[in-house]
């Protein structure tokens, strides 16, 4: 409810006003301006004082060494009219929103300096600086928030204005009169000061609003960026689940081929042989041997595409065997058996896409069979929605002799729907980030948010 602007700006405006008055009124020699703070405290604080020299060319600035109105100022309850203490012109100006002229200090009922310090030669005029409540958007402000006099009556209740400052001008003795030219000039200039302070207030409010908008945009960007990170993380998880399910389908396909050919699983056989070779080495380097055995066991639990599986064998199994053989040398025959077994393990990874094995399996039509193999052994380094859609279509064909065909179809359908939702969320979030940062969405942000909600409801597949 008060004018709140930076101290430096406020002091500059007050100095300019005092300069104007002192240079325009030859009988004025000193001026002070007090800011009136927020109600109900209404702290009256002297902002600055200026005294013009005898040549009326230079003004000295500063605050009195001792004054109750210097920072931090005097609250309303300490300067309002109250029994038992001297009356102050400041109280009159603030409460009545009217000026006070001390044309006869010796008989001035509100001459505080005379009453307290015995200084009688204090000819001055005090003028409140008024601002309309409507200009500060205070038309509907609760009257209970306004200050009260010592009797408990609310002041300013029926006024259209609030007091935001008080101007005090000191004059040479016997040169000032109530209603004189000097008082009229000061009143007009007080209105000018009120308008200037209001403009500063509005400008500062605009700057604060812009800063808040920038802050809100940054917060919105952080929220959207967090949503984007979540979307990307969840998209990666969905992709992993798709790969895991496709890996399971590869395992089932290879098991179907093995049963049809009445053969043992070459991968399992190779790992079993490698484990037996580890046991045959006897004692020594138990740590390396246990680690290698655990890695070989883990390999059987993985469902990797052939190329990735071969890289895994080289980096995890073959590398450890080399380390073990370097520390525990073996003859050429045993070393040869180890490397031959590892080669068999690598070859086993390509069993399911071996042309001869595929051609000899006649329980699935040729075109369906080859498309099936290409899909489950295709590139899995990135998410391919079209390939996943074709795979789901194939799983819907009852001719495909895969044990978990229906179950896998349902799982992949659900994962595909989730992937599409997360992809849409990622695109929408990127769009929103750009729009929020640019600050010019032309209503598109609300449309995107609406689409996100609609798509989320349509994609509920669980």
N, C-alpha and C positions, 0 to 999 in steps of 0.2 A: 504493500500500500504506500510505499514511499519511493522516492527517486533513488535508484541504486545504480550508480555508475562508478567507474574507476576513479580513485582519489585524484590521480594526476589530471584527468579530464575535468573533474569537478572543480579542482583548485584553479585550473586555467580559466574556466568559465567565470568563476567568482572573481578572479583578479581582473579580468577584462571588464566585468560589470563595475567593480569599484573604480577602476581607472576612468571609465566613462563618466561616472557620477562626480568624481573629484575634479576632473578637468572641465566639466560642464558647469559645476556650481562653485563659483569663486569663494563663497563663504564656508565651504565644506573643507575639512582638513584631514579627516580620518574616516575610514569605512571598514566594516566587518560584515561577513556573511556567515550565518549559522545553518547547518543542515539539520532538518527535523527528521528523525528516524521513524521506524515503523511503529504503529500503534500496537498495543496500548502503551508501550514504554515511552514513545515520543522523545527519544534522547536528543537534546539540543547540543550540537557539537560545533564549535567554532572551526571553520575551514581555513580562513585566512583573514589577516588584517593588513591594511595599508595606510601609511601616513605620507602625505605629500609635503615636500619641503616648502620653505618660505617663498622661493622663487617660482613655485608651482610648475616645476619642470620634471622633478624626479620623485618617484614613490618608493618608500622603504617598506619591505614586506616582513611579516613575522607575527608571532603570537605573543600575547602578554606573558610575562614570566610566571604570573600566578593568576589563575582564573578557573572557576568551577566549570566553565564551558569549554575549556581546552580538552583535548582527547584524554579520556574516553567520553567526555561530555557529561551532561546532567540530565537524568531521566525526568519525566513529567511530574512524578510524585514529589520531586524535590524543588520544582520551581512553580508549580501551580499555586493559585490562591489558597491559602490555608491559615486558619487562626493561629496566632502565636508566632508568626514569622513575617518579615517584610514582604510587601507586594512587589511583584516584578513585572516590568513592561513585557518581558518575554511571554509570560503567562497570558497576558491580555491579547497579544498578537496571535498566539497559537490557539487559544480557546475561542476568542471572539472572531478570529480571522479578520481583524481590523488593525489599522495602524495606530501608533502612539507617538505623540510629539511632546517632548519636554522643552517647552518654551520658557518655563520658569522653574529651573531645577530645585530652588529652595522650597517651593511649595508643591513640588511634584510628588504625589502619593506613591508613585511607582519608580522613583529615582533610587534604585538600589545602592548605587555608589554613595549617595548622600546619606542614606540611612545606615549603611554598614561602615563605610570608610570616612564619612564626613566630608566627601568631595562634593561641593555644591555647584561648581562651575562645569556642569556636564550637560550642555545643550545638545540634544540629539533627536533624531527621528528614526523610528523603527517601523518597517513595512513587511508584512507577511507576503511570502511568494506562494500564490495559490495555483493549483492545477485542478481541472475538473475531474470528478470521479469517473465520468464517462470516458475521458481520455485515457484513464488508467484501467478501464474495464472494471470499475468498482461500484457500478450502479446497484448491483444485487448483493454487495458485500454485507454480511450480517452486522447489524448495528451493535451487537454485543461485543464486537471486536474493537470498537472505537474506545478511546480513553474516557475516564470519568473525572468529574471535579470532586472536591473533597466531600461533597454531600451525596455522591453516588449517582449524580445525573450524567447521562451520556452526552458528550459533546459531539458536534458535527453531525448529529443524527439527522437533522433536517436540512443540512447544507449541501449544495451541489459541488463543493470543493473540499480539498484536503490541503493542509499546509505542508509544504515540502522544504521550505527554507525561510529565513528571516534576515532582512537587510537592516543594518544599523549604521547610520551616518552621523558623525559628530560635526557640529558647526561652531564657528566662533561665537562668543557670547552675544546674546541679544540679537542674533541675525536670523533666527528661525521662528516662525509662527505656525500655529495650527491652521491648516488649509492653505498655507502659502504656496508660492510657485515651486519652491524647492520640494515640498511634500508631494505635489502633483507630479513633478518630474520623476521623483523616486518611485511613486506608485506605478507610473507607466513603464519605467524601466524594470520594475519587479515583475510585471506581466511578461516583458520580453525575456527576462531571465527564466521565468517559469516555462515559457515556450521552448527556450533553448535547452533547458534541462530535460524537458519531455522528449525533445528530438534525440538527445543523447541516450535517454532511456530506451526509446523505441529502437534506435540503432543497435544498442547493446543487446536488447532482447532478440533482435533479428540475428545478430552474430551468435548468441547462445543457441537460438533455434537451429541455425546452420551447423553449429558444432555438435548439437545433439543429434541432428539428422545424420551427420557424418559418422558419429559414434554408433547410432542405430544401424546404419548401413554396414559398418564394420562388424557389429555384433551379428547382424543378419548373415553377413558373408561367412563369419566363423561358424554359425549354426549350419548354414548350407554346406560349407566345406566339410564339416563333421559328418553331415548326412552323406556327402559324396564319398568320404572315406569309408563309411559304413557300407555304402552300396558296393564299392569296389571290393571291400573285404568279403562281403557276403557273395558277390559274384564269383570271387575266387574259390570260395567254399563250394558253391554250386557246381562249378567246373570240376572241382576235385571229386565230388560225388558222382558226376556224370562219368568221369574217367574210371572211377572205381567200379561202377556198374558195367561199363563196357569191358573192363578187365575181367569181370566175372563172366560175361558172355563169351569172351575168348577162352577162358578156362573150360566152360561147358562145351564149347565147340570142339576143342581139342580132346576132351574126354569122350565126346560122341565119336570122333574119328578113331580114337584108340580102341574103343569097344567094338567098332565096326571092323577094325583090322585085327582085333584080338591081340593087341600089343600092350606092353607095359609102358608106363610113363617114363620116357627117356630122361626127363629132367630130374624126376625123383630118384631114378637109378644112378644118375651121375653124382648127385649130392650124397647118396648113400655110399658110393664108392670112395668119394673124397673123405668122408667121415671115417671110413674104415682105414684109409691110408694114414689119417691122423692118429688113430689108435695104435697102428702098427709101428709108429715111430718110437714108442716106448716113453721113457721119462725125459724130462728136460723141456724148458721153455713152456711150462704149463699155461702161463698167462697168454702167450701168443696162440697156443693151440685152442684154449677155451674161447678166446675171442673169435678165432676163425670158425670154430664149430657153431658159435652163436650166429655169426653172419650167414653161414651157409643154411642154417635152419630158417633164418629170417627170409632168405631169398625164396624159399618155397611158399612163403605166405604172401608174396607180392604177385601182382598181376600186371606186369609191365609190358608195353608193346615190344616187339623183338629188338628194334634198334636201341631203345632205352634200356632194355634188359641186358643187352650185350655190353653196353657202357657200364652198367652197374656191376656186372661180373668182373670186368677189367679193373674198375676202380676199387671194388670192395673185396672180391675174392682172390683174383689173380695177384693183385698187389700184395696181399697178406701172405700168400703162398711163396712169393718171391722172397719176402722178408724172412719167412720161416726157413726156407731152404738156404738162404745166405748164412743164417746162424746155426743151422743144423744140416750140413751138406749130406747129400744122398748120391748113390751111384747113378750112372747115366740111365740104366734101365728103370729105376724107380722114378727118377725125374721125368723120363719120357712118359711113363704111365700117368703121372700127375697131370702133365700138360695135355695128353690125349683126352683125359677125362674132362678137363676144363673145356677143351674144344667141343666134346660131345655135349657139354652143358650149354655152350653157346649155340650149337646147332639145334638143340632141342627147342630153343626159343622160336624157331621158324617152322616148327612142325605143322602148325595149323594153317599156314599159307603155302605149304609145299604143293606145287602144281600136281604132282603124281597123287598125293594123298587126297587132294580135292577132287581130282578127276575120277578116282576109284570109288568115291562115295556117291551112290546113286539114289539115295532116298530123298533128295531134294532136286527140283528142276535145275537145269544148268544155269539159266540166266539168273534165277533167284540165288543160287549157291554162290556164284562169283560176285554178285553185288553184295551179298552178305559178308563175304570174306573181305572185300575191299573196304566196307564200312567199319568193321570191328578192328581191322588192322591198319586203318588209315592214320593220317597225321593227327596226333592228339596234343600238339604244342599250343593250339589255340582253339577257342570255342567256335564251332561251325554249326549254326542253327539249322542250315539246310541239310547237312549230313545227318544231324540228329533227327530231323523230321523224317528223312528217308528210312532211318533205322527203326523209328517208332512204327512207321508204315509196314516195314517188313515183319516186325514182331507181331503185328496184327494178323499176319497170314498163318493160318493153322497148319499149312504144309511144312512150315519151319519146325524141325524136330529138335527143339531146345527145351530142356526141362522147365526152366523158369520163364518161358516166353511171355505169358500173361502178366506175371508179377513184374518182370523187367519193363514191359511196355508201360504199365501203370506208373512205376517209379520214374522212368525217363520222361513220361508225359508231364508229371508233376514238376520235375526239375526243369524241363523246358519252359513251362509256364512261369516258374519262379525266375528263371534266367531272363525271360522277356520283360518281366515286371522290373527287375533290378536294372536292366539295361535302359528301360524307359526312365526310371528314376534317375539314373546317372545322367542321361541326356537332359532331363528337365532341370536337374540341380545345376549342371553347367550353364544352362540357359539363364536360370535365375541368378546365378553368381554374376554373369555378365550384365544382366539388366539392373541388378541392385547396385553394382559398382558404377554403371553409367548413369543411373538415376533417371532413365527415360524408357519406361516399359510400355507406354500407351495402353495400359490395361491388360497387357499380355501376361503379367505375373499372376494375376488372379485367375486367368483362364488356365494357365499351366497348373496352378495349385488345384483347381477344380478337376482338371484331367487326371492329376495324380490320384485324387480320391476315387474318381470313377474307375480308373484302370485297376486300382488296388482291389476294389470290390468285384470287378469282373474277373480278376485273376485268382480268386480264392478257389483252389482246387483240392485242398486237403479236407 
